[in-house]
Amino acid sequence: MMDVGRHPNINLLTYSEVESISGYIGNFHVKVRKKARYVYENECTACGDCTKVCPVIVPDEFQQGFSSRKAIYIAFPQAVPSSYLINMDNCLGTNPIACGKCAEKCEKKCIDYDMKDESVKFDVGVVIVATGMDVFDPTPLDEYGYTKYENVITSMEFERLISAGGPSDGHFIRLTDSKRPETVGFIQCVGSRSEKYGNPYCSNICCMNTIKDTLLLKDHYPDIEAKVFYIDIRAFGKGFEDLFRRSKEAGITYIRGIPGEIFEDPKTRNLKVMVEDTTANKIEEHEFDMFVLSVGVTPRFDMPEVQQLLTLSKTSDGFFMEAHPKLKPVDAPTSGVFFAGCAEAPKDVKDSVTQASAAAARAETVLSAGKVKLEAITSTINTDLCRFCAVCAKGCPFNAISVNPKKKTISYVEALCKGCGTCSADCQFNAITMKHFTDEQIIAQIDAYLEEDPYSKVILFTCNWCSYAGADTCGLARLQYPPNQRLIRTMCSGRVDEKFVLHAFKNGAPMVVVSGCHYADCHYIDANRQTQKRVEKLWDKFERLGIRPERLLLEWISAAEGQRFAKIMRDNEELRKKVTKKEIEHTIKVLTEEEEKKKAKKK
Amino acid sequence: MPQDDLRIGVFVCDCGTNIAGSVDTDALVEEARKMDNVVCSIKNRYTCAEPGQQEIKKAIKEHKLNRVVVASCSPRMHEPTFRGCVSEAGLNPYLVDMANIREQCSWVHMGDREAATKKAGDTIKAYVARARYLEPQEEKEIAVKQSALIIGGGVAGIQAALDLADAGYKVTLVEKEPSLGGLMAQLDKTYPTMDCSI
């Protein structure tokens, strides 16, 4: 931490949040809000005079609420930057009449109640997401009595109680009587590996963390008795089995079985459990002075914000999704963005450090190359055909197009175009061509698919990033579905023009599915909202023309949702079977007439 | 409008048994050969492997191909491979396209060889149809800003920041909390070495 603080190449912005990121690989524009600390970070010597006179006492978050801090505080003695700050929610007021004691006491005069949040803007070539994880809160699990029984604590609280820098100076004590416990029980997999409570995944770190905790206890108090209740002990890493063996040799008992409930003896405040020891095949009763719940980890609560900043995706367990789970485990699907640590999946310190170095190395491959090739798939505008209606400009998620309908001018910055194709689909006058995904190309695909036996085929438009990738995920998992779908890939569902859908129906398709990313996942900010609007418009049109709107489906499928993809394919096959030949012939007739009417009108 | 002298090459991949196990690839090769503008149709055991790529490069030269369709896995997997391959043979990388007959066909219709082959044939036909309209595209090169943003100052963010900074790049490390360290700073000792977290 110290090295970061003093490294000449590192600009450290703590107490800061990234507000926006725009641009692309090689050229990201970043805006950060640096929140006011109300203490000049570089001036503060961390002498601590201010905190002594502060009259406000609040629970100390760093110490898991076991001790208190003041409104002006430093998280812990070794904190980087080594500077105090005021939590204004706690402070009595910026008005010196209300309090002002700390400012009065500070010799260096580095406290400023009027300090404002700062906005910092800068450009970078690459981004590394290392946003970490949260710890599972076991309060909802009534059976373990966490918060009801004071002597039931979490593994995170254990860390503070055993730490020399903790609230009890490293003396491990019971919270009810401040006495050192003689017996301690550990329950594993709290909030992990459960379909019922918490999360279905293994949190990866809790087995080894408990083994470490038992060794710490034995190290501090050789006579202490500790028992660990587990489902499996997953000691799979280098040196882990050795540590597990050491724990057992130190006298720790490992019992395969998870207690159903913790009961407290109201007199002694001791904790009792009944458990089925599945290795011994018997029901046992155990009593402890203290219980430690070995809690799992969860995705961070603020992940959706980071997800939106960089248009990332999440896997089904809620952590960020990699570009490829095996071959690109450090890369995000967004070019120039990399993952380090628990943002991608639960990890221990060693694995976090390993992935961080990998992320740095991956980032360096971009940085050291010095140059990057930009997206070639962009739009081109034919100004001769443009009628300056500005529909394209309104729909463009990147503000690459601007139109002045009065002056009849249109301007377009190609470097801003990311190639979603929404403009091209929106333009009623064929003035915009989406390179590499032109109308001709897509219509040619539809024609090829429907040339033979069209009544048996479902035309499925998929977006490159989510639904097409979801179809791939489905394949990787070998999930089977009926073979009637015919896929057409576009970069974004926003590219799916009304005329493609109509063309498919007019050529005999019984069903059409338009699919894309879930709303927050769209790789082109919100281009898929245009998709939704367009499909809704088509549903209205179908209603009017007497075509069943159910034959046009709109589905949001993420890259991770292989199972969902398969289910949708099975479901739409059921719907397809219900579309009769007569119905299709009627649709073809109605749409052909409609088109002829339109042509006649134009003439 | 498609250009007049279209010469399309189709390369059907067995992918070992990944594709050939559920799809009749020989039939696909024959089917593709009959499509308009297709001047060569070739089957490979593994098109992405070196011999498969050599075959593509050889055919581009021999048959003067100006469009290539590879019927194999997902373009999300190997599009960069085949773009690289055709450009080494002097073709613009955007003149190759991929018909996904593995993830979206052979792997998901394993019990129905006939239907899977029909779907794969349709997919190749659709991508050959699309290939007729493919045009060369140019990728513009831009300079990369020699700096990095790291979001999060826990153990991972710290390590990544130090690595990049030591390599000489400017790094901005943004941490939401008032100090660095994240969850790790709250730990007493860390396994397997049992040393202090701070």
Chai-1 contact restraints between the chains, C-beta under 6 A:
chainA,res_idxA,chainB,res_idxB,connection_type,confidence,min_distance_angstrom,max_distance_angstrom,comment,restraint_id
A,M1,B,L180,contact,1.0,0.0,6.0,A-B,restraint_1
A,M1,B,G181,contact,1.0,0.0,6.0,A-B,restraint_2
A,D3,B,L162,contact,1.0,0.0,6.0,A-B,restraint_3
A,V4,B,I158,contact,1.0,0.0,6.0,A-B,restraint_4
A,V4,B,A161,contact,1.0,0.0,6.0,A-B,restraint_5
A,H7,B,A165,contact,1.0,0.0,6.0,A-B,restraint_6
A,N9,B,A165,contact,1.0,0.0,6.0,A-B,restraint_7
A,N9,B,K170,contact,1.0,0.0,6.0,A-B,restraint_8
A,N9,B,V171,contact,1.0,0.0,6.0,A-B,restraint_9
A,I10,B,A161,contact,1.0,0.0,6.0,A-B,restraint_10
A,I10,B,A165,contact,1.0,0.0,6.0,A-B,restraint_11
A,I10,B,V171,contact,1.0,0.0,6.0,A-B,restraint_12
A,I10,B,L173,contact,1.0,0.0,6.0,A-B,restraint_13
A,N11,B,T172,contact,1.0,0.0,6.0,A-B,restraint_14
A,L12,B,L173,contact,1.0,0.0,6.0,A-B,restraint_15
A,L13,B,V174,contact,1.0,0.0,6.0,A-B,restraint_16
A,T14,B,E175,contact,1.0,0.0,6.0,A-B,restraint_17
A,T14,B,P178,contact,1.0,0.0,6.0,A-B,restraint_18
A,T14,B,S179,contact,1.0,0.0,6.0,A-B,restraint_19
A,Y15,B,P178,contact,1.0,0.0,6.0,A-B,restraint_20
A,S16,B,V174,contact,1.0,0.0,6.0,A-B,restraint_21
A,E17,B,K176,contact,1.0,0.0,6.0,A-B,restraint_22
A,V18,B,I151,contact,1.0,0.0,6.0,A-B,restraint_23
A,V18,B,V174,contact,1.0,0.0,6.0,A-B,restraint_24
A,G26,B,I142,contact,1.0,0.0,6.0,A-B,restraint_25
A,G26,B,V144,contact,1.0,0.0,6.0,A-B,restraint_26
A,N27,B,K145,contact,1.0,0.0,6.0,A-B,restraint_27
A,V30,B,L149,contact,1.0,0.0,6.0,A-B,restraint_28
A,V32,B,V174,contact,1.0,0.0,6.0,A-B,restraint_29
A,A75,B,P178,contact,1.0,0.0,6.0,A-B,restraint_30
A,A75,B,S179,contact,1.0,0.0,6.0,A-B,restraint_31
A,Q78,B,I198,contact,1.0,0.0,6.0,A-B,restraint_32
A,A79,B,S179,contact,1.0,0.0,6.0,A-B,restraint_33
A,V80,B,S179,contact,1.0,0.0,6.0,A-B,restraint_34
A,V80,B,L180,contact,1.0,0.0,6.0,A-B,restraint_35
A,L85,B,P178,contact,1.0,0.0,6.0,A-B,restraint_36
A,D123,B,K145,contact,1.0,0.0,6.0,A-B,restraint_37
A,V124,B,K145,contact,1.0,0.0,6.0,A-B,restraint_38
A,V124,B,S147,contact,1.0,0.0,6.0,A-B,restraint_39
A,V124,B,A148,contact,1.0,0.0,6.0,A-B,restraint_40
A,V124,B,L149,contact,1.0,0.0,6.0,A-B,restraint_41
A,G125,B,V144,contact,1.0,0.0,6.0,A-B,restraint_42
A,G125,B,K145,contact,1.0,0.0,6.0,A-B,restraint_43
A,V126,B,A148,contact,1.0,0.0,6.0,A-B,restraint_44
A,V127,B,L149,contact,1.0,0.0,6.0,A-B,restraint_45
A,I128,B,I150,contact,1.0,0.0,6.0,A-B,restraint_46
A,I128,B,A160,contact,1.0,0.0,6.0,A-B,restraint_47
A,V129,B,I151,contact,1.0,0.0,6.0,A-B,restraint_48
A,A130,B,I150,contact,1.0,0.0,6.0,A-B,restraint_49
A,A130,B,G152,contact,1.0,0.0,6.0,A-B,restraint_50
A,A130,B,A156,contact,1.0,0.0,6.0,A-B,restraint_51
A,A130,B,G157,contact,1.0,0.0,6.0,A-B,restraint_52
A,T131,B,I151,contact,1.0,0.0,6.0,A-B,restraint_53
A,T131,B,G152,contact,1.0,0.0,6.0,A-B,restraint_54
A,G132,B,G152,contact,1.0,0.0,6.0,A-B,restraint_55
A,G132,B,G154,contact,1.0,0.0,6.0,A-B,restraint_56
A,G132,B,G182,contact,1.0,0.0,6.0,A-B,restraint_57
A,E159,B,Q186,contact,1.0,0.0,6.0,A-B,restraint_58
A,E159,B,L187,contact,1.0,0.0,6.0,A-B,restraint_59
A,E159,B,D188,contact,1.0,0.0,6.0,A-B,restraint_60
A,I162,B,D188,contact,1.0,0.0,6.0,A-B,restraint_61
A,S163,B,D188,contact,1.0,0.0,6.0,A-B,restraint_62
A,M208,B,Y191,contact,1.0,0.0,6.0,A-B,restraint_63
A,K212,B,Y191,contact,1.0,0.0,6.0,A-B,restraint_64
A,G239,B,P192,contact,1.0,0.0,6.0,A-B,restraint_65
A,F240,B,P192,contact,1.0,0.0,6.0,A-B,restraint_66
A,L243,B,P192,contact,1.0,0.0,6.0,A-B,restraint_67
A,A340,B,A156,contact,1.0,0.0,6.0,A-B,restraint_68
A,A340,B,A160,contact,1.0,0.0,6.0,A-B,restraint_69
A,G341,B,A156,contact,1.0,0.0,6.0,A-B,restraint_70
A,V349,B,V155,contact,1.0,0.0,6.0,A-B,restraint_71
A,V349,B,T190,contact,1.0,0.0,6.0,A-B,restraint_72
A,S352,B,V155,contact,1.0,0.0,6.0,A-B,restraint_73
A,S352,B,A156,contact,1.0,0.0,6.0,A-B,restraint_74
A,V353,B,Q159,contact,1.0,0.0,6.0,A-B,restraint_75
A,A356,B,A156,contact,1.0,0.0,6.0,A-B,restraint_76
A,A356,B,Q159,contact,1.0,0.0,6.0,A-B,restraint_77
A,A356,B,A160,contact,1.0,0.0,6.0,A-B,restraint_78
A,S357,B,D163,contact,1.0,0.0,6.0,A-B,restraint_79
A,A359,B,A160,contact,1.0,0.0,6.0,A-B,restraint_80
A,A360,B,A160,contact,1.0,0.0,6.0,A-B,restraint_81
A,A360,B,D163,contact,1.0,0.0,6.0,A-B,restraint_82
A,A360,B,L164,contact,1.0,0.0,6.0,A-B,restraint_83
A,A363,B,A148,contact,1.0,0.0,6.0,A-B,restraint_84
A,E364,B,A167,contact,1.0,0.0,6.0,A-B,restraint_85
A,V366,B,V144,contact,1.0,0.0,6.0,A-B,restraint_86
A,L367,B,V144,contact,1.0,0.0,6.0,A-B,restraint_87
A,L367,B,Q146,contact,1.0,0.0,6.0,A-B,restraint_88
A,L367,B,Y169,contact,1.0,0.0,6.0,A-B,restraint_89
A,G370,B,V144,contact,1.0,0.0,6.0,A-B,restraint_90
A,K371,B,E141,contact,1.0,0.0,6.0,A-B,restraint_91
A,K371,B,A143,contact,1.0,0.0,6.0,A-B,restraint_92
A,V372,B,V144,contact,1.0,0.0,6.0,A-B,restraint_93
A,K373,B,E139,contact,1.0,0.0,6.0,A-B,restraint_94
A,K373,B,E141,contact,1.0,0.0,6.0,A-B,restraint_95
A,L374,B,K140,contact,1.0,0.0,6.0,A-B,restraint_96
A,L374,B,I142,contact,1.0,0.0,6.0,A-B,restraint_97
A,A376,B,Q137,contact,1.0,0.0,6.0,A-B,restraint_98
A,A376,B,E138,contact,1.0,0.0,6.0,A-B,restraint_99
A,A376,B,E139,contact,1.0,0.0,6.0,A-B,restraint_100
A,K435,B,Q137,contact,1.0,0.0,6.0,A-B,restraint_101
A,H436,B,Q137,contact,1.0,0.0,6.0,A-B,restraint_102
A,E440,B,Y133,contact,1.0,0.0,6.0,A-B,restraint_103
A,Q441,B,R130,contact,1.0,0.0,6.0,A-B,restraint_104
A,Q441,B,Y133,contact,1.0,0.0,6.0,A-B,restraint_105
A,A444,B,A129,contact,1.0,0.0,6.0,A-B,restraint_106
A,A444,B,R130,contact,1.0,0.0,6.0,A-B,restraint_107
A,A444,B,Y133,contact,1.0,0.0,6.0,A-B,restraint_108
A,Q445,B,A126,contact,1.0,0.0,6.0,A-B,restraint_109
A,Q445,B,A129,contact,1.0,0.0,6.0,A-B,restraint_110
A,Q445,B,R130,contact,1.0,0.0,6.0,A-B,restraint_111
A,A448,B,K125,contact,1.0,0.0,6.0,A-B,restraint_112
A,A448,B,A126,contact,1.0,0.0,6.0,A-B,restraint_113
A,A448,B,A129,contact,1.0,0.0,6.0,A-B,restraint_114
A,Y449,B,D122,contact,1.0,0.0,6.0,A-B,restraint_115
A,Y449,B,A126,contact,1.0,0.0,6.0,A-B,restraint_116
A,A471,B,Q104,contact,1.0,0.0,6.0,A-B,restraint_117
A,D472,B,S74,contact,1.0,0.0,6.0,A-B,restraint_118
A,D472,B,R76,contact,1.0,0.0,6.0,A-B,restraint_119
A,D472,B,E103,contact,1.0,0.0,6.0,A-B,restraint_120
A,G475,B,E103,contact,1.0,0.0,6.0,A-B,restraint_121
A,G475,B,Q104,contact,1.0,0.0,6.0,A-B,restraint_122
A,G475,B,W107,contact,1.0,0.0,6.0,A-B,restraint_123
A,G475,B,V108,contact,1.0,0.0,6.0,A-B,restraint_124
A,R478,B,W107,contact,1.0,0.0,6.0,A-B,restraint_125
A,Q480,B,V108,contact,1.0,0.0,6.0,A-B,restraint_126
A,Y481,B,V108,contact,1.0,0.0,6.0,A-B,restraint_127
A,P483,B,H109,contact,1.0,0.0,6.0,A-B,restraint_128
A,P483,B,D112,contact,1.0,0.0,6.0,A-B,restraint_129
A,P483,B,A115,contact,1.0,0.0,6.0,A-B,restraint_130
A,P483,B,A116,contact,1.0,0.0,6.0,A-B,restraint_131
A,P483,B,K119,contact,1.0,0.0,6.0,A-B,restraint_132
A,R486,B,D122,contact,1.0,0.0,6.0,A-B,restraint_133
A,L487,B,Q104,contact,1.0,0.0,6.0,A-B,restraint_134
